[in-house]
Amino acid sequence: MDRTTLSTLGRGDHGLVAEITSEHAELKSRLYALGIIPGSKIEILRFAPLGDPMQVKVGNSLISIRKSEAEVIEVELN
């Protein structure tokens, strides 16, 4: 499977979270608390007018995250 970061995907793209590459424990912990954990399904729903933040669907939850946070989320495309 191809791997990329969540920040490079467009509206309607989806995949599986492969890894959180951040060295910052606080960010990693926050993403995990939001349900963005390795193996979870994630889909891009929409972007704010200026492209940041982005709304994603993880499981049954809708979450808004910044592009800078999306850059540390590696996704396997399916």
Secondary structure, 3 states (H helix, E strand, C coil): CCEEEHHHCCCCCEEEEEEECCCCHHHHHHHHHCCCCCCCEEEEEEECCCCCCEEEEECCEEEEECHHHHCCEEEEEC
